[in-house]
Amino acid sequence: MGGRSFKLPHAFFTLLVLVHSMRLALGGFIPGVGDANNISCPEGERQALLEFKKGISDPYGWLSFWGSEEEKKNCCNWPGIRCSNQTGRVIQLQLGFDYLGGMISPSLLELPYLTYLDLSNNDFNHSYIPEFIGSLSNLEHLDLSSSNLSGPIPYQLGNLSRLQYLDLSSSNLSGPIPHQLGNLSRLQYLHLGDNNLTESENLEWLSHMSSIEYLYLSFTNLSVANDWLEVVSSLPNLKNLDMSACNLRLSSFSQFNHSKSFTSLESLQLRDNEINDIPKFSGDICTLCELGLSGNNLNGQLIEHINDLSGCAKDSLEVLELARNQLWGSLPDFALFPSLKGIYLSSNKLNGTMPKTIGNLHNLEHLDVSLNYLQDVISEAHFSNLSRLLSLDLSGNSLTLEFDFNWVPPFQLDKLYLRSCKLGPRFPNWIRTQRNVTILDISNAQISDTVPAEWFANLPPKLVSLNISSNQIHGQLPNVSTMSLSELRFDLSANRLEGPLPLFSTDVSSLNLSKNRFRGHFHLFVKSMMGIWVF
């Protein structure tokens, strides 16, 4: 994760300026009380903030209203600052997502009543987290995420005994997690994920965090922390746990005594590890809403694994992620899980048919069974009750979709992937009803029809990617040069389209018309702003 560039598209910069102006009109991220209550910040704290500003690079001038002039004297009115209604002391410094750089000045120590410090989404040029932050004894909220830091987590942060929220994610941090963090007994939210951290011994320090509710340790190397399951399961208030890509190699959960474990857990994310089976105790977690085990070493029949979830979790489970494993066999009767909103089973070895009972999942929003070996004829019965469906991916199977030509689905999809499914020979009329779709892939779908001219000339307004390649679509394309197709990616290759080369808007970001029968000259355009060739 290198330092972010400050070169932004002009439109985005204009938006940032507009947002900043609105913030100024409201007195900053969280309105300061300032003159409205005849309260002003102490001179020493104003000087401390100005000293902090000296160490900051501010390419967009977010801190231009911080100053020594008389009209800027009250720092409680500065953007990003909030003061106490009673005393005027600075209690919040919120400068997240301001594209600031430079260094974090120790002048913050002159703000002894600071409870909230957010410097996230800035660029501190690979500097270390200052150790002095551990002396801001009143801090309750500390967010330094995505700020291009580096180095280890200073153990001094363990001195912040009032801290309830700590986010150091996506910050290029490395080295072991200091066990002193276990002193943060009031901490409810801890996010150390997406760094290069390691745990060289065990997670015993974590067991002291009895208040923790949200724990995110993704991409932390826990390969030698054999006590991870016992520790995290003992946290009485834990609701969300993410230990994805942590080099967990547990081969079996069968020896784990789970009778009093995970009593509040709602989300368990163990993606991209080396786990061999679904935790059998997960079926007995009556609060479990999300289970993520994609990218592990799960093998065997899917139905047998699903049986491990047949306890009280079957009524609460909303999202099941088992993609990128070695599961095989038929799809189970997912109607046993009436609350399901998302099913992700792509890239396994599943075969057999698609049960019609999937149509009974009235809450289903996302279904992905792509890249398996399913063979079936899909009819309206599979989808007739799925009015909330937003994304559907059936790609890479041997599925035939046979719908009545005049069928109107009960859903409006955002993403639709049907690559290598059989949809033809006619162009599927029901797809024309999907007006909210952003990504549409019906490539290699055995369509040997003409493109519906009216539909093609009036594509869905949110569409960003259209792939109808590798069919036998013939005839001429209508002129779409006047349409607003900003950043749309077209792939119409490997068909039988003919006639004069149609005109496309130069707003199109990519265009593939190869392996067709067009005549005439190709025009080469260059989009100067994004540097994208369109051919």
C-alpha positions as CSV (number, residue, x, y, z in Angstrom):
1,M,0.0,0.0,0.0
2,G,1.9,3.0,-1.2
3,G,1.2,6.6,-0.6
4,R,-1.9,7.8,-2.4
5,S,-1.7,10.4,-5.1
6,F,-3.4,13.7,-4.7
7,K,-4.3,13.9,-8.4
8,L,-8.0,13.6,-8.6
9,P,-10.4,14.0,-11.5
10,H,-11.7,17.6,-11.7
11,A,-15.3,16.5,-11.2
12,F,-14.4,14.6,-8.0
13,F,-12.4,17.6,-6.8
14,T,-15.4,19.9,-7.4
15,L,-17.5,17.5,-5.3
16,L,-15.0,17.6,-2.5
17,V,-15.0,21.4,-2.5
18,L,-18.8,21.4,-2.4
19,V,-18.8,18.9,0.5
20,H,-16.2,21.0,2.3
21,S,-18.2,24.1,1.8
22,M,-21.2,22.4,3.3
23,R,-19.1,21.3,6.3
24,L,-18.0,24.9,6.8
25,A,-21.6,26.0,6.7
26,L,-22.3,23.5,9.4
27,G,-19.2,24.3,11.5
28,G,-17.2,21.3,10.5
29,F,-17.8,17.5,10.6
30,I,-19.5,17.9,13.9
31,P,-20.7,21.4,14.5
32,G,-18.7,23.4,17.0
33,V,-20.6,25.3,19.6
34,G,-18.4,28.4,19.3
35,D,-20.0,31.9,19.5
36,A,-23.5,30.5,19.5
37,N,-23.1,29.7,23.2
38,N,-20.5,32.4,23.9
39,I,-17.9,29.7,24.5
40,S,-14.5,29.9,22.9
41,C,-11.6,27.5,23.2
42,P,-8.6,28.3,25.5
43,E,-5.7,30.1,23.9
44,G,-3.3,27.3,24.7
45,E,-5.5,24.8,22.8
46,R,-5.9,27.1,19.8
47,Q,-2.1,27.5,19.7
48,A,-1.7,23.7,19.9
49,L,-4.0,23.2,16.9
50,L,-2.1,25.8,14.9
51,E,1.1,24.0,15.8
52,F,-0.5,20.8,14.6
53,K,-1.5,22.5,11.3
54,K,2.2,23.5,10.7
55,G,3.2,19.9,10.4
56,I,0.3,19.1,8.0
57,S,0.4,19.4,4.2
58,D,-3.1,20.5,3.1
59,P,-3.3,20.5,-0.7
60,Y,-7.0,21.3,-0.9
61,G,-7.0,24.0,1.8
62,W,-9.3,22.2,4.2
63,L,-7.5,23.9,7.2
64,S,-7.5,27.3,5.7
65,F,-10.1,28.4,8.2
66,W,-7.7,27.6,11.0
67,G,-5.9,30.8,11.7
68,S,-4.7,33.6,14.0
69,E,-6.8,36.4,12.6
70,E,-9.5,37.9,14.8
71,E,-12.4,36.4,12.8
72,K,-10.8,33.0,13.1
73,K,-9.9,33.2,16.7
74,N,-12.4,30.8,18.2
75,C,-11.1,27.3,17.3
76,C,-14.5,25.8,18.4
77,N,-15.7,27.1,15.0
78,W,-13.0,25.6,13.0
79,P,-13.9,22.7,10.6
80,G,-13.1,19.3,12.1
81,I,-13.1,20.6,15.7
82,R,-15.7,20.1,18.4
83,C,-15.6,21.7,21.8
84,S,-17.4,21.0,25.1
85,N,-20.7,22.9,25.5
86,Q,-19.8,23.5,29.1
87,T,-16.1,24.4,29.1
88,G,-15.1,25.2,25.6
89,R,-12.2,22.6,25.8
90,V,-11.5,20.8,22.5
91,I,-12.9,17.3,22.8
92,Q,-12.9,16.1,19.1
93,L,-10.5,16.4,16.2
94,Q,-12.1,14.8,13.2
95,L,-10.1,15.2,10.0
96,G,-10.7,11.8,8.3
97,F,-10.9,11.7,4.5
98,D,-9.4,15.2,4.0
99,Y,-6.4,14.1,1.9
100,L,-4.0,15.6,4.4
101,G,-0.3,14.7,4.6
102,G,2.8,15.5,6.7
103,M,3.3,14.5,10.3
104,I,1.2,14.1,13.4
105,S,2.5,16.8,15.8
106,P,3.0,16.1,19.6
107,S,1.2,19.4,20.1
108,L,-1.9,17.3,20.4
109,L,-0.7,16.6,24.0
110,E,-1.8,20.2,24.7
111,L,-5.4,19.0,24.2
112,P,-5.8,17.1,27.5
113,Y,-9.6,16.7,27.1
114,L,-9.5,15.2,23.7
115,T,-11.8,12.2,23.5
116,Y,-12.1,11.7,19.8
117,L,-9.3,11.6,17.3
118,D,-9.9,10.7,13.6
119,L,-7.1,11.1,11.1
120,S,-8.2,8.3,8.8
121,N,-7.8,8.3,5.0
122,N,-4.9,10.7,4.9
123,D,-1.3,10.3,3.7
124,F,1.3,10.4,6.4
125,N,4.1,9.1,4.1
126,H,5.0,5.8,5.8
127,S,5.6,7.5,9.2
128,Y,5.2,5.5,12.4
129,I,2.3,5.9,14.7
130,P,3.5,8.4,17.3
131,E,4.1,6.9,20.7
132,F,2.8,10.1,22.4
133,I,-0.7,9.2,21.3
134,G,-0.7,6.7,24.2
135,S,-0.5,9.7,26.6
136,L,-3.9,11.2,25.4
137,S,-5.4,9.6,28.4
138,N,-9.0,10.7,27.8
139,L,-9.3,9.3,24.3
140,E,-12.3,7.1,23.7
141,H,-12.2,7.0,19.9
142,L,-9.0,6.6,17.8
143,D,-9.1,6.1,14.0
144,L,-5.8,6.1,12.0
145,S,-7.0,3.7,9.3
146,S,-5.9,4.0,5.7
147,S,-3.5,6.8,6.4
148,N,-0.3,5.4,4.8
149,L,1.5,4.7,8.1
150,S,4.0,2.0,8.7
151,G,6.1,0.2,11.4
152,P,4.8,-1.5,14.5
153,I,1.9,-0.6,16.7
154,P,3.3,1.3,19.7
155,Y,2.7,-0.6,23.0
156,Q,1.9,2.8,24.6
157,L,-1.6,2.6,23.1
158,G,-2.3,0.1,25.8
159,N,-2.3,3.0,28.2
160,L,-5.5,4.4,26.8
161,S,-7.7,2.9,29.5
162,R,-10.8,4.8,28.3
163,L,-10.6,3.8,24.7
164,Q,-13.7,2.2,23.3
165,Y,-13.0,2.3,19.5
166,L,-9.6,1.6,17.9
167,D,-9.2,1.4,14.1
168,L,-5.6,0.9,12.7
169,S,-6.7,-1.0,9.6
170,S,-5.1,-0.7,6.1
171,S,-2.2,1.2,7.4
172,N,0.9,-0.8,6.3
173,L,1.6,-1.7,9.9
174,S,4.0,-4.6,10.6
175,G,5.4,-6.6,13.5
176,P,3.8,-8.3,16.4
177,I,0.6,-7.1,18.1
178,P,1.7,-5.6,21.4
179,H,0.1,-7.6,24.3
180,Q,-0.4,-4.3,26.1
181,L,-3.5,-3.8,24.0
182,G,-5.1,-6.3,26.4
183,N,-5.3,-3.5,28.9
184,L,-8.0,-1.8,26.9
185,S,-10.8,-3.4,29.0
186,R,-13.4,-0.9,27.7
187,L,-12.7,-1.5,24.1
188,Q,-15.8,-2.4,22.0
189,Y,-14.4,-2.1,18.5
190,L,-10.9,-3.2,17.4
191,H,-9.9,-3.3,13.7
192,L,-6.3,-4.2,13.0
193,G,-7.0,-5.9,9.6
194,D,-5.4,-5.5,6.2
195,N,-1.9,-4.8,7.6
196,N,1.2,-7.0,7.8
197,L,0.9,-7.9,11.5
198,T,1.9,-11.1,13.2
199,E,1.1,-12.9,16.4
200,S,4.3,-14.6,17.5
201,E,3.0,-16.4,20.7
202,N,-0.7,-16.5,21.5
203,L,-3.9,-14.4,21.8
204,E,-4.1,-14.5,25.6
205,W,-4.0,-10.7,25.7
206,L,-7.3,-10.6,23.8
207,S,-9.0,-12.6,26.5
208,H,-8.9,-9.5,28.8
209,M,-11.1,-7.5,26.4
210,S,-14.4,-8.5,27.9
211,S,-16.3,-5.6,26.3
212,I,-15.2,-6.3,22.8
213,E,-18.1,-6.6,20.3
214,Y,-16.4,-6.1,16.9
215,L,-13.0,-7.7,16.3
216,Y,-11.3,-7.6,12.9
217,L,-7.9,-9.2,12.5
218,S,-7.9,-10.1,8.7
219,F,-4.5,-10.6,7.1
220,T,-2.8,-11.0,10.5
221,N,-0.5,-14.0,10.6
222,L,-1.9,-16.2,13.3
223,S,-0.3,-19.5,12.2
224,V,1.3,-20.1,15.6
225,A,-1.5,-18.8,17.7
226,N,-3.1,-22.2,18.4
227,D,-5.3,-20.8,21.1
228,W,-7.3,-18.5,18.8
229,L,-10.5,-20.4,18.9
230,E,-10.6,-20.8,22.7
231,V,-9.8,-17.1,23.2
232,V,-12.3,-15.5,20.8
233,S,-15.0,-17.9,21.8
234,S,-14.7,-16.8,25.4
235,L,-15.4,-13.1,24.7
236,P,-19.0,-12.7,26.1
237,N,-20.1,-9.7,24.0
238,L,-18.5,-10.6,20.7
239,K,-20.8,-9.9,17.7
240,N,-18.6,-9.7,14.7
241,L,-15.4,-11.7,14.2
242,D,-13.2,-11.4,11.1
243,M,-10.1,-13.6,11.0
244,S,-9.9,-14.0,7.2
245,A,-6.5,-14.7,5.6
246,C,-4.9,-15.3,9.0
247,N,-3.1,-18.6,8.1
248,L,-5.5,-20.6,10.3
249,R,-4.8,-24.3,9.8
250,L,-7.4,-25.9,12.1
251,S,-8.3,-29.3,10.6
252,S,-11.2,-30.1,12.9
253,F,-13.6,-28.3,15.3
254,S,-14.9,-31.5,16.8
255,Q,-12.8,-31.4,20.0
256,F,-13.9,-27.8,20.8
257,N,-16.3,-27.5,23.8
258,H,-18.7,-24.8,22.6
259,S,-21.5,-25.2,25.1
260,K,-21.1,-21.6,26.4
261,S,-19.3,-20.0,23.5
262,F,-20.2,-17.3,21.0
263,T,-23.5,-16.5,22.8
264,S,-23.8,-13.1,21.0
265,L,-22.0,-13.8,17.7
266,E,-23.7,-12.5,14.6
267,S,-21.0,-12.6,11.9
268,L,-18.2,-15.2,11.7
269,Q,-15.7,-14.6,8.8
270,L,-12.9,-17.1,8.4
271,R,-12.3,-16.7,4.6
272,D,-9.1,-17.7,2.9
273,N,-7.6,-19.9,5.6
274,E,-6.8,-23.6,5.6
275,I,-9.9,-24.9,7.4
276,N,-11.2,-28.3,6.5
277,D,-14.8,-28.3,7.7
278,I,-17.6,-26.0,8.8
279,P,-17.4,-25.4,12.5
280,K,-20.0,-27.8,13.9
281,F,-20.7,-25.4,16.8
282,S,-21.9,-22.7,14.3
283,G,-25.2,-24.4,13.9
284,D,-25.9,-23.9,17.6
285,I,-25.2,-20.1,17.6
286,C,-28.8,-18.8,17.6
287,T,-27.7,-15.3,16.8
288,L,-25.5,-16.2,13.7
289,C,-26.4,-14.1,10.7
290,E,-23.3,-14.4,8.5
291,L,-20.9,-17.3,8.0
292,G,-17.9,-16.8,5.7
293,L,-15.7,-19.8,4.8
294,S,-14.9,-19.1,1.2
295,G,-11.3,-19.9,0.0
296,N,-10.6,-22.7,2.5
297,N,-10.1,-26.5,2.2
298,L,-13.7,-27.6,2.7
299,N,-14.3,-30.9,0.9
300,G,-16.9,-33.6,0.8
301,Q,-20.6,-33.3,0.0
302,L,-22.1,-29.9,0.5
303,I,-25.3,-31.4,2.0
304,E,-23.3,-33.0,4.8
305,H,-21.7,-29.7,5.7
306,I,-25.0,-27.9,5.6
307,N,-26.4,-30.4,8.2
308,D,-23.9,-28.9,10.6
309,L,-25.9,-25.7,10.4
310,S,-29.3,-27.4,11.1
311,G,-29.5,-26.2,14.7
312,C,-31.1,-22.9,15.8
313,A,-28.8,-21.0,13.4
314,K,-31.0,-22.2,10.5
315,D,-33.5,-19.6,11.5
316,S,-31.1,-16.7,11.8
317,L,-28.6,-17.3,9.0
318,E,-28.7,-14.6,6.3
319,V,-25.5,-15.0,4.4
320,L,-23.6,-18.2,3.6
321,E,-20.3,-17.9,1.8
322,L,-18.6,-21.2,0.8
323,A,-17.1,-20.2,-2.5
324,R,-13.7,-21.4,-3.7
325,N,-13.6,-24.8,-1.9
326,Q,-13.7,-28.4,-3.0
327,L,-17.4,-29.1,-2.2
328,W,-19.2,-31.5,-4.4
329,G,-22.6,-33.2,-4.7
330,S,-26.1,-31.7,-5.1
331,L,-27.4,-28.4,-3.8
332,P,-29.3,-28.8,-0.6
333,D,-32.8,-27.6,0.2
334,F,-32.0,-24.0,1.2
335,A,-35.6,-23.5,2.1
336,L,-34.6,-24.8,5.5
337,F,-32.9,-21.4,6.0
338,P,-35.8,-19.0,5.6
339,S,-33.9,-15.9,6.4
340,L,-31.2,-16.4,3.7
341,K,-30.3,-13.2,1.8
342,G,-27.0,-14.3,0.2
343,I,-25.8,-17.7,-1.1
344,Y,-22.2,-17.8,-2.5
345,L,-21.1,-21.2,-3.7
346,S,-19.0,-20.4,-6.8
347,S,-15.8,-22.3,-7.8
348,N,-16.6,-25.6,-6.2
349,K,-17.4,-29.0,-7.8
350,L,-21.1,-29.1,-7.3
351,N,-23.2,-31.1,-9.7
352,G,-26.8,-32.2,-10.0
353,T,-29.8,-29.8,-10.4
354,M,-31.0,-26.5,-9.0
355,P,-33.8,-27.3,-6.6
356,K,-37.0,-25.4,-7.2
357,T,-37.4,-24.8,-3.5
358,I,-34.8,-22.1,-3.8
359,G,-37.8,-20.0,-5.1
360,N,-39.2,-20.1,-1.6
361,L,-36.4,-17.9,-0.2
362,H,-38.5,-14.7,-0.2
363,N,-35.6,-12.7,1.3
364,L,-32.9,-13.8,-1.1
365,E,-30.9,-10.9,-2.6
366,H,-27.7,-12.6,-4.0
367,L,-27.3,-16.0,-5.5
368,D,-23.9,-17.1,-6.9
369,V,-23.4,-20.8,-8.0
370,S,-21.0,-20.0,-10.8
371,L,-18.1,-22.2,-12.0
372,N,-19.6,-25.5,-10.9
373,Y,-21.0,-28.5,-12.8
374,L,-24.7,-28.0,-12.3
375,Q,-27.0,-29.4,-15.0
376,D,-30.6,-28.4,-15.1
377,V,-33.4,-26.7,-17.0
378,I,-34.2,-23.4,-15.1
379,S,-37.8,-22.2,-15.3
380,E,-39.9,-19.4,-13.9
381,A,-40.6,-21.7,-10.9
382,H,-37.1,-21.2,-9.6
383,F,-37.4,-17.4,-9.4
384,S,-41.1,-16.6,-9.3
385,N,-41.1,-15.6,-5.6
386,L,-37.6,-13.9,-5.5
387,S,-38.8,-10.3,-5.7
388,R,-35.8,-9.0,-3.7
389,L,-33.1,-10.6,-5.9
390,L,-30.4,-8.1,-6.8
391,S,-27.6,-10.2,-8.2
392,L,-27.6,-13.6,-10.0
393,D,-24.6,-15.5,-11.2
394,L,-25.2,-18.9,-12.9
395,S,-22.1,-18.6,-15.2
396,G,-19.9,-21.6,-16.1
397,N,-22.5,-24.4,-15.5
398,S,-24.5,-26.5,-18.0
399,L,-27.8,-24.8,-17.3
400,T,-30.6,-24.1,-19.7
401,L,-32.9,-21.1,-19.0
402,E,-36.4,-21.8,-20.5
403,F,-38.8,-19.0,-19.7
404,D,-42.1,-18.1,-21.4
405,F,-41.3,-15.3,-23.9
406,N,-43.6,-12.9,-22.2
407,W,-42.4,-13.7,-18.6
408,V,-41.8,-10.6,-16.5
409,P,-39.5,-11.4,-13.5
410,P,-40.6,-10.2,-10.0
411,F,-37.1,-8.7,-9.5
412,Q,-35.0,-5.9,-10.8
413,L,-31.3,-7.0,-10.9
414,D,-28.2,-5.0,-10.3
415,K,-25.8,-7.6,-11.7
416,L,-26.6,-10.5,-14.0
417,Y,-24.0,-13.1,-15.1
418,L,-25.2,-15.9,-17.4
419,R,-22.0,-16.7,-19.3
420,S,-22.1,-20.2,-20.9
421,C,-25.7,-20.8,-19.9
422,K,-28.1,-21.7,-22.7
423,L,-30.5,-18.8,-23.3
424,G,-31.1,-19.0,-27.0
425,P,-31.9,-19.3,-29.8
426,R,-34.0,-16.1,-29.3
427,F,-32.7,-13.1,-27.5
428,P,-34.2,-13.5,-24.0
429,N,-37.0,-11.1,-23.8
430,W,-37.1,-11.0,-20.0
431,I,-33.7,-9.4,-19.9
432,R,-35.2,-6.3,-21.5
433,T,-37.2,-5.8,-18.4
434,Q,-34.1,-5.3,-16.2
435,R,-33.7,-1.5,-16.1
436,N,-31.5,-1.2,-13.0
437,V,-28.8,-3.6,-14.2
438,T,-25.2,-2.3,-14.0
439,I,-23.4,-5.4,-15.3
440,L,-24.9,-7.8,-17.8
441,D,-23.0,-10.8,-19.2
442,I,-24.8,-13.2,-21.5
443,S,-21.8,-14.3,-23.5
444,N,-21.5,-17.7,-25.1
445,A,-25.2,-18.3,-24.5
446,Q,-26.2,-19.9,-27.8
447,I,-28.2,-16.8,-28.9
448,S,-28.7,-16.7,-32.7
449,D,-31.0,-13.8,-33.0
450,T,-30.8,-10.1,-33.8
451,V,-30.1,-7.6,-31.1
452,P,-33.5,-5.9,-30.2
453,A,-32.9,-2.5,-31.8
454,E,-35.2,-0.7,-29.3
455,W,-33.5,-2.2,-26.3
456,F,-30.0,-1.6,-27.6
457,A,-30.8,2.0,-28.4
458,N,-32.2,2.5,-24.9
459,L,-29.9,0.5,-22.7
460,P,-30.5,0.7,-18.9
461,P,-29.2,4.0,-17.6
462,K,-26.9,2.5,-14.9
463,L,-25.3,0.0,-17.2
464,V,-21.4,0.0,-17.0
465,S,-20.6,-3.4,-18.6
466,L,-22.3,-5.2,-21.4
467,N,-21.0,-8.5,-22.7
468,I,-22.9,-10.4,-25.4
469,S,-19.8,-11.9,-27.1
470,S,-19.4,-15.4,-28.5
471,N,-22.9,-15.9,-29.7
472,Q,-24.4,-16.0,-33.2
473,I,-26.1,-12.6,-33.0
474,H,-26.5,-11.2,-36.5
475,G,-27.9,-8.1,-38.3
476,Q,-27.0,-4.5,-37.8
477,L,-26.5,-2.5,-34.7
478,P,-28.4,0.7,-34.2
479,N,-26.6,4.1,-33.9
480,V,-25.9,4.8,-30.2
481,S,-23.5,7.8,-30.8
482,T,-25.9,10.2,-29.1
483,M,-26.6,8.1,-26.0
484,S,-25.1,8.9,-22.6
485,L,-23.0,5.8,-22.1
486,S,-20.4,7.2,-19.7
487,E,-17.6,4.7,-19.0
488,L,-19.6,1.8,-20.5
489,R,-17.6,-1.3,-21.5
490,F,-18.9,-3.1,-24.6
491,D,-17.9,-6.6,-25.7
492,L,-19.8,-7.6,-28.8
493,S,-17.0,-9.8,-30.3
494,A,-17.3,-13.2,-31.9
495,N,-20.8,-12.7,-33.4
496,R,-22.2,-12.3,-36.9
497,L,-22.9,-8.6,-36.8
498,E,-22.7,-6.9,-40.1
499,G,-23.3,-3.8,-42.1
500,P,-21.5,-0.5,-41.7
501,L,-19.6,0.1,-38.5
502,P,-21.9,1.8,-36.0
503,L,-21.0,5.0,-34.3
504,F,-20.5,4.8,-30.6
505,S,-20.3,7.7,-28.1
506,T,-16.7,8.6,-27.2
507,D,-17.8,8.3,-23.6
508,V,-17.5,4.5,-24.0
509,S,-14.5,3.3,-22.0
510,S,-13.8,0.1,-24.0
511,L,-15.2,-1.4,-27.1
512,N,-14.6,-4.8,-28.7
513,L,-16.1,-5.5,-32.1
514,S,-13.6,-8.1,-33.3
515,K,-14.6,-11.3,-35.1
516,N,-17.7,-9.9,-36.7
517,R,-18.6,-8.9,-40.3
518,F,-18.7,-5.2,-40.3
519,R,-17.5,-3.2,-43.2
520,G,-16.0,0.2,-43.4
521,H,-13.2,1.9,-41.4
522,F,-12.6,1.6,-37.8
523,H,-12.2,4.9,-36.0
524,L,-9.7,5.2,-33.2
525,F,-10.6,7.5,-30.3
526,V,-8.6,8.5,-27.3
527,K,-10.3,9.6,-24.1
528,S,-7.9,12.3,-23.0
529,M,-9.0,12.4,-19.3
530,M,-8.7,8.7,-18.5
531,G,-6.2,7.7,-21.2
532,I,-8.3,4.8,-22.4
533,W,-8.2,3.6,-25.9
534,V,-11.5,2.8,-27.6
535,F,-11.5,0.8,-30.8
